[in-house]
Amino acid sequence: MNNSPPVELRQWADAPYSLIETPKYKEGKTGYTDPYMETASEMCVVHNALLRGLNSIYVQGPNIQPADYTDFIGYSLCWHSVLHEHHTSEEDQFFPEIEEAIREKGLLDSNVEEHRSFQSGLDEFKSYLEDLAGKESSFDAAHLNGIIASLAPALCNHLTSEIESLLALSKYGFKLPIEDLWSKEGKRTVTAMTKFSALPFFFLNLDVTHEDFLWKNWPPIPSPARWAITHGFTLLHQGYWKFASCDRSGAPKPLYAQSPRG
């Protein structure tokens, strides 16, 4: 009889805020499907990176030691930057381009309104962390997690419902060049992201193993560019990236400041 104690499970960045199953994976598809399912699924991959990032902050915060406060605060602000830049680009360019293509202004206003539903929480998140400049020793993980808990329901609802909004556009068929617009949005976003903070944060919270490696080659950028982001752009704030959910190859890694699961 084996009297060994059970292996203690550790939290990773897939909880407490659940990742979203991509439409493509849900349908059991591995090859190319159609422009709308591809776009919605890839948007879902973006949202899951945001969720892993948020979970990595929420889970590790209570376990961070004072020596790591400054780096953890910087890492957390990177998450805000990624989300802010993502939503700004959607509102200023991606959504208007879709509406212009089909000549239905305001079609995606509901998505913009969803952004507003958690904006005050995001502002509080950013203000709290930025106000710690010079007094990082005052960092209070419970306070930060309280802010996250207040904004997360509306955020998670939006991250899920936006996928459905994109799938619903399929009724426009070839009238809407959704794939071209999404490709342009992706290139624009990667170019616009802050090189030494938001961009590495995003790539270090992409899990290449997710959904049976379905997204291992996403986003479709040259290998040297991916290497530059995960190995070169990470040099400026080296202390931040130990908190990321994935290593530089994109594989999940144990969280730096773990806590027992449940």
C-alpha positions in Angstrom: 0.0 0.0 0.0 1.3 3.4 -1.0 1.2 5.8 2.0 2.8 8.7 0.2 1.0 12.0 0.7 -1.0 13.2 -2.3 0.8 15.6 -4.6 -0.1 19.1 -3.8 -1.7 20.9 -6.8 -0.6 24.4 -7.5 -2.6 27.2 -9.1 -1.6 28.3 -12.5 -2.9 31.1 -14.7 -6.1 29.3 -15.8 -8.0 30.4 -12.7 -9.9 32.0 -11.0 -11.0 33.7 -14.3 -11.7 31.0 -16.7 -10.1 30.8 -20.2 -12.5 30.9 -23.2 -12.7 27.9 -25.5 -12.1 29.1 -29.1 -15.0 28.5 -31.5 -12.6 26.5 -33.8 -11.6 24.1 -31.1 -15.1 23.8 -29.8 -16.1 22.6 -33.3 -13.3 20.2 -33.4 -11.6 21.9 -36.3 -7.8 21.9 -36.9 -7.5 23.2 -40.4 -8.8 26.4 -42.0 -12.5 27.0 -41.5 -14.0 30.3 -42.7 -13.0 33.9 -42.2 -15.4 34.6 -39.4 -14.6 31.5 -37.3 -10.9 32.1 -37.8 -11.2 35.8 -36.8 -13.3 35.1 -33.8 -11.0 32.2 -32.7 -7.9 34.3 -33.0 -9.6 37.1 -31.0 -10.3 34.5 -28.4 -6.6 33.6 -28.3 -5.9 37.3 -27.6 -8.5 37.4 -24.8 -7.1 34.2 -23.2 -3.6 35.9 -23.0 -5.3 38.8 -21.2 -7.0 36.3 -18.8 -3.8 34.4 -18.1 -2.1 37.7 -17.4 -4.9 38.8 -15.1 -4.9 35.4 -13.3 -1.1 35.5 -12.9 -1.5 38.9 -11.0 -4.4 37.8 -8.9 -2.9 34.4 -7.9 0.6 35.6 -7.2 -0.1 39.0 -5.6 -0.8 37.6 -2.0 2.5 35.6 -2.1 4.8 38.4 -3.4 7.7 39.2 -1.0 8.7 42.9 -0.4 11.8 42.5 -2.4 9.7 41.8 -5.5 7.0 44.5 -5.0 8.5 46.9 -7.5 8.8 44.3 -10.3 5.4 43.0 -9.6 3.8 46.4 -9.7 5.6 47.0 -13.1 4.4 43.6 -14.4 0.8 44.4 -13.3 0.9 47.7 -15.1 1.9 45.9 -18.2 -1.3 44.0 -18.2 -3.2 47.3 -18.0 -1.2 48.6 -20.9 -2.0 45.6 -23.1 -5.7 45.7 -22.4 -5.8 49.5 -22.9 -4.0 49.4 -26.2 -6.1 46.5 -27.4 -9.4 48.2 -26.7 -8.2 51.6 -27.9 -7.3 50.1 -31.3 -10.6 48.3 -31.5 -12.6 51.4 -30.8 -10.5 53.8 -33.0 -9.9 51.6 -35.9 -11.0 47.9 -36.1 -14.7 48.5 -35.2 -15.1 51.6 -37.4 -13.5 49.8 -40.3 -16.0 46.9 -40.0 -18.9 49.4 -39.8 -17.6 51.3 -42.8 -17.2 48.2 -44.9 -20.8 47.2 -44.4 -22.1 50.7 -44.1 -23.8 50.2 -40.7 -22.4 52.8 -38.3 -23.0 52.0 -34.7 -23.3 48.2 -35.3 -20.6 47.4 -32.7 -21.5 50.1 -30.2 -22.6 47.4 -27.7 -19.0 46.2 -27.6 -17.7 49.7 -26.9 -20.3 50.1 -24.2 -19.0 46.9 -22.6 -15.6 48.5 -22.5 -17.2 51.3 -20.5 -18.7 48.8 -18.1 -15.4 48.1 -16.5 -13.4 51.2 -17.3 -13.7 52.7 -13.8 -12.2 49.5 -12.4 -9.4 49.7 -14.8 -8.7 53.3 -14.0 -8.7 52.4 -10.3 -6.3 49.5 -11.0 -3.9 51.8 -12.8 -4.1 54.7 -10.4 -3.5 52.5 -7.4 -0.3 51.0 -8.9 1.0 54.2 -10.3 0.5 56.0 -7.0 2.8 53.5 -5.4 5.8 55.0 -7.2 8.5 55.8 -4.6 6.5 54.0 -1.9 6.4 50.4 -3.3 6.7 49.0 0.2 3.1 50.0 0.8 1.9 47.6 -1.8 -1.2 45.7 -0.6 -2.1 42.6 -2.6 -5.5 42.3 -0.9 -6.4 45.8 -2.1 -5.3 45.1 -5.6 -7.2 41.9 -5.7 -10.3 43.7 -4.5 -10.0 46.0 -7.4 -9.6 43.1 -9.8 -12.6 41.3 -8.3 -14.7 44.4 -8.8 -14.0 44.7 -12.5 -13.5 41.1 -13.5 -17.2 40.1 -13.9 -17.9 42.8 -16.5 -14.5 42.2 -18.2 -15.0 38.5 -18.4 -18.5 38.9 -19.8 -17.1 41.3 -22.5 -14.2 39.0 -23.4 -16.7 36.2 -24.0 -19.5 38.2 -25.7 -17.2 39.9 -28.1 -16.4 36.5 -29.6 -20.1 36.0 -30.3 -20.3 39.4 -31.8 -17.6 38.6 -34.3 -19.2 35.2 -35.2 -22.6 37.0 -35.8 -21.0 39.1 -38.5 -20.9 36.0 -40.7 -24.3 37.0 -42.0 -22.5 39.6 -44.1 -20.6 37.0 -45.9 -18.2 38.2 -48.6 -19.5 41.8 -48.2 -17.2 42.1 -45.2 -13.5 41.4 -45.6 -13.3 40.5 -42.0 -10.0 38.5 -42.3 -8.2 41.3 -44.1 -9.4 43.8 -41.5 -8.4 41.5 -38.6 -5.0 40.9 -40.2 -4.5 44.7 -40.4 -5.6 45.1 -36.8 -3.1 42.4 -35.6 -0.2 44.1 -37.4 -1.3 47.5 -36.1 -1.6 46.3 -32.5 1.7 44.5 -32.4 3.4 47.6 -33.9 1.7 50.0 -31.5 2.3 48.0 -28.3 4.9 49.3 -26.0 8.0 47.4 -27.0 9.6 46.7 -23.6 6.4 46.2 -21.5 3.1 45.4 -23.2 4.5 43.4 -26.1 6.6 41.0 -24.0 3.8 40.7 -21.5 1.4 39.6 -24.2 3.8 37.0 -25.7 4.8 35.6 -22.3 1.2 34.9 -21.5 0.4 33.1 -24.8 0.3 29.4 -24.2 1.5 27.5 -27.3 0.2 24.2 -25.8 -3.3 25.5 -25.4 -6.1 23.5 -27.1 -3.7 20.7 -28.2 -1.1 23.1 -29.7 -3.7 24.5 -32.1 -2.3 28.0 -31.7 1.4 27.2 -31.5 2.1 29.3 -34.6 -0.1 32.2 -33.7 0.4 35.1 -34.2 1.9 34.5 -37.7 5.1 36.5 -37.3 8.6 35.4 -38.4 10.5 33.4 -35.8 13.3 36.0 -35.5 10.7 38.6 -34.6 9.2 36.4 -31.9 12.6 35.6 -30.5 13.4 39.4 -30.4 10.2 40.0 -28.4 10.7 37.2 -25.9 14.4 37.4 -25.5 15.5 40.9 -26.6 12.6 43.2 -25.5 12.6 41.5 -22.1 16.0 42.7 -21.2 14.9 46.2 -20.0 12.6 45.0 -17.3 14.1 41.6 -16.6 12.5 41.4 -13.1 9.0 41.6 -14.5 8.9 38.4 -16.5 9.4 35.9 -13.7 5.7 36.5 -13.0 4.5 35.5 -16.5 2.6 32.4 -17.0 4.7 31.1 -19.8 8.4 30.8 -20.6 10.2 32.4 -23.6 9.2 29.4 -25.8 5.6 30.0 -25.0 5.2 26.9 -22.8 3.4 27.1 -19.4 5.7 27.4 -16.5 5.1 27.2 -12.7 4.1 30.5 -11.3 6.9 32.3 -9.5 4.8 33.0 -6.4 2.6 30.0 -6.2 -0.1 29.1 -3.7 -1.9 25.8 -3.1 -4.9 25.3 -5.2 -8.2 25.4 -3.3 
